[in-house]
Amino acid sequence: MRCHVTLADAASHIRDGDLLLFRGQGIVSRLISVAGRSEYTHAARAAWWGETLFCLEVRELKGGRAVTLASQVRRFPGVIDVFEVNPQRRWRHYDRGRAVEHMRHLAGCDYGYRGVWLAALRHLPVWRFLLRPESDDRRAADQPPFCSHACAAADRLGGGVDPVPHLSDRLTEPGDLARSPFYRYRFTLGGEK
């Protein structure tokens, strides 16, 4: 069950680096959600710059960018879920600040279309049979990231915790992040009053 709140009411409860998972509405979003066995189709991060809350993301047709979270809530009301990172500080060595810094450095990067294509291929019956599971993160930097790839890499490389162990960052999908115990659902941003 979702808890819908306005951004104005929720902002003080959103921390640097909290995970933002979007539920898409179009045809491409439907394909992503079916392939990823999840309702989530896009992943991003919350980040405070002064008094303003931003959304750090790597988005198709745009690449890496930082936009105000308010602009995204206006554009996508009721479909952005906020997940707490590292609930109950279970991973004591996690560095939230460095994870956010990693995401900030992706602003201006290209979008990883090839990575999305390779992740999608792994869901096709014949390809799934032919390809071996990939858990090696050493090849993750071989290509520009896509949304969930960037979020997983930020936590692993910047924060020091692999949120989806045994799966390469470059194959990590939004649904994989939603299922990870490293994140916990808090609330859904339902727009402004």
C-alpha positions in Angstrom: 0.0 0.0 0.0 1.4 3.4 -1.0 1.5 6.4 1.2 1.0 9.5 -1.0 2.4 12.8 0.2 3.1 16.2 -1.3 6.7 17.1 -2.0 6.3 20.1 0.4 5.4 17.7 3.3 8.0 15.1 2.3 11.0 17.2 1.5 12.3 17.3 5.1 12.2 13.5 5.2 14.2 13.0 2.0 17.9 12.6 2.5 20.8 13.0 0.1 21.1 9.9 -2.0 17.7 8.5 -1.4 16.5 6.3 -4.3 13.7 7.6 -6.6 11.9 4.9 -8.5 9.5 5.9 -11.2 6.5 3.9 -12.5 6.2 4.5 -16.2 3.0 4.9 -18.3 4.0 4.5 -22.0 4.7 1.6 -24.3 8.4 1.6 -23.7 7.8 1.8 -19.9 5.5 -1.2 -20.2 8.2 -3.2 -22.0 10.7 -2.3 -19.3 8.4 -3.2 -16.5 7.4 -6.6 -18.0 11.1 -7.5 -18.8 12.2 -6.4 -15.3 9.4 -8.1 -13.5 8.5 -4.9 -11.7 6.3 -1.9 -12.0 9.4 0.4 -12.0 10.8 1.7 -15.2 13.3 4.4 -14.2 15.7 5.0 -11.3 17.3 8.3 -10.0 18.7 9.8 -6.8 17.6 12.7 -4.6 20.2 15.3 -3.8 20.2 18.5 -1.8 22.0 21.5 -3.2 21.5 24.2 -0.6 17.8 24.5 0.1 16.8 22.9 -3.2 16.1 19.2 -3.7 17.3 17.8 -7.0 16.8 14.6 -9.0 20.1 13.2 -10.3 19.5 10.8 -13.2 20.7 9.3 -16.4 17.7 9.5 -18.8 17.1 8.4 -22.4 17.4 11.2 -25.0 19.0 13.4 -22.3 21.9 11.6 -20.7 23.2 12.4 -17.2 21.5 15.5 -15.7 20.4 17.2 -12.5 16.9 18.7 -12.4 14.8 19.9 -9.5 12.8 17.2 -7.9 9.8 19.6 -7.9 9.9 19.7 -11.7 9.8 15.9 -11.9 6.9 15.6 -9.4 4.9 18.2 -11.4 5.6 16.2 -14.6 5.0 12.8 -13.0 2.6 13.2 -10.0 1.9 10.0 -8.1 4.4 7.8 -9.9 7.7 8.6 -8.0 8.4 6.4 -5.0 11.0 7.4 -2.5 13.2 4.6 -1.1 15.4 5.1 1.9 19.0 4.0 1.3 20.7 1.8 3.8 17.7 1.4 6.2 18.6 1.2 9.9 22.3 1.8 8.9 22.7 -2.0 8.4 25.8 -1.4 6.2 27.8 0.8 8.6 30.6 1.6 6.2 28.3 3.0 3.5 29.3 6.5 2.5 26.1 8.4 1.4 28.0 11.5 0.5 30.4 9.8 -1.9 27.5 7.9 -3.6 25.7 11.3 -4.3 29.0 12.8 -5.5 29.4 9.8 -7.9 25.9 10.6 -9.3 26.7 14.3 -9.6 29.7 13.5 -11.7 27.5 11.7 -14.2 25.8 15.0 -15.2 26.5 15.5 -18.9 27.4 11.8 -19.6 25.8 10.0 -22.6 22.9 7.5 -22.1 23.8 3.8 -22.2 21.5 2.7 -25.0 23.8 -0.3 -25.7 23.6 -1.3 -22.0 19.8 -1.2 -22.1 19.8 -3.3 -25.3 22.2 -5.9 -23.7 20.1 -6.1 -20.5 16.9 -6.5 -22.6 18.5 -9.3 -24.7 19.0 -11.3 -21.6 15.2 -11.6 -21.2 14.7 -13.2 -24.6 14.3 -17.0 -24.3 17.0 -18.0 -26.8 19.5 -15.4 -25.6 18.8 -16.2 -22.0 19.7 -19.8 -22.7 23.0 -18.9 -24.5 24.3 -16.2 -22.2 25.9 -16.9 -18.9 24.9 -14.9 -15.8 27.1 -11.8 -15.4 28.1 -10.7 -11.9 31.5 -9.1 -12.8 31.4 -5.4 -12.3 34.8 -4.8 -13.9 33.2 -4.4 -17.3 30.6 -2.0 -16.0 32.6 1.1 -17.0 33.0 -0.2 -20.6 29.9 1.7 -21.7 27.9 4.8 -20.7 25.4 4.0 -17.9 21.6 3.9 -18.0 19.4 4.9 -15.1 19.6 1.9 -12.7 23.1 1.0 -13.8 24.2 4.5 -12.7 22.3 4.2 -9.3 23.9 0.8 -8.6 27.4 2.0 -9.5 27.0 5.1 -7.4 26.3 2.9 -4.3 29.0 0.4 -5.1 31.8 2.7 -6.3 31.0 5.9 -4.3 29.2 4.5 -1.3 31.2 1.2 -0.9 28.2 -1.1 -0.9 27.0 -3.3 -3.8 23.2 -3.0 -3.6 22.5 -5.9 -5.9 25.3 -8.4 -5.3 25.9 -11.2 -7.8 24.6 -9.0 -10.6 26.7 -6.7 -12.7 25.8 -3.0 -12.4 25.4 -2.8 -16.1 22.6 -5.4 -16.0 20.8 -3.9 -13.0 17.3 -2.9 -13.7 15.0 -0.6 -11.6 13.1 -3.7 -10.4 16.4 -5.2 -9.1 16.9 -2.0 -7.0 13.3 -2.2 -5.7 13.8 -5.8 -4.5 17.2 -5.1 -2.8 17.3 -5.0 1.0 19.6 -2.0 0.7 16.5 0.2 0.0 13.2 0.5 1.8 10.0 2.2 0.4 9.1 5.3 2.4 6.4 7.2 0.4 5.1 8.2 -3.0 5.3 11.8 -4.2 1.8 12.8 -5.2 2.3 16.4 -6.3 1.5 19.7 -4.6 -1.6 20.7 -2.7 
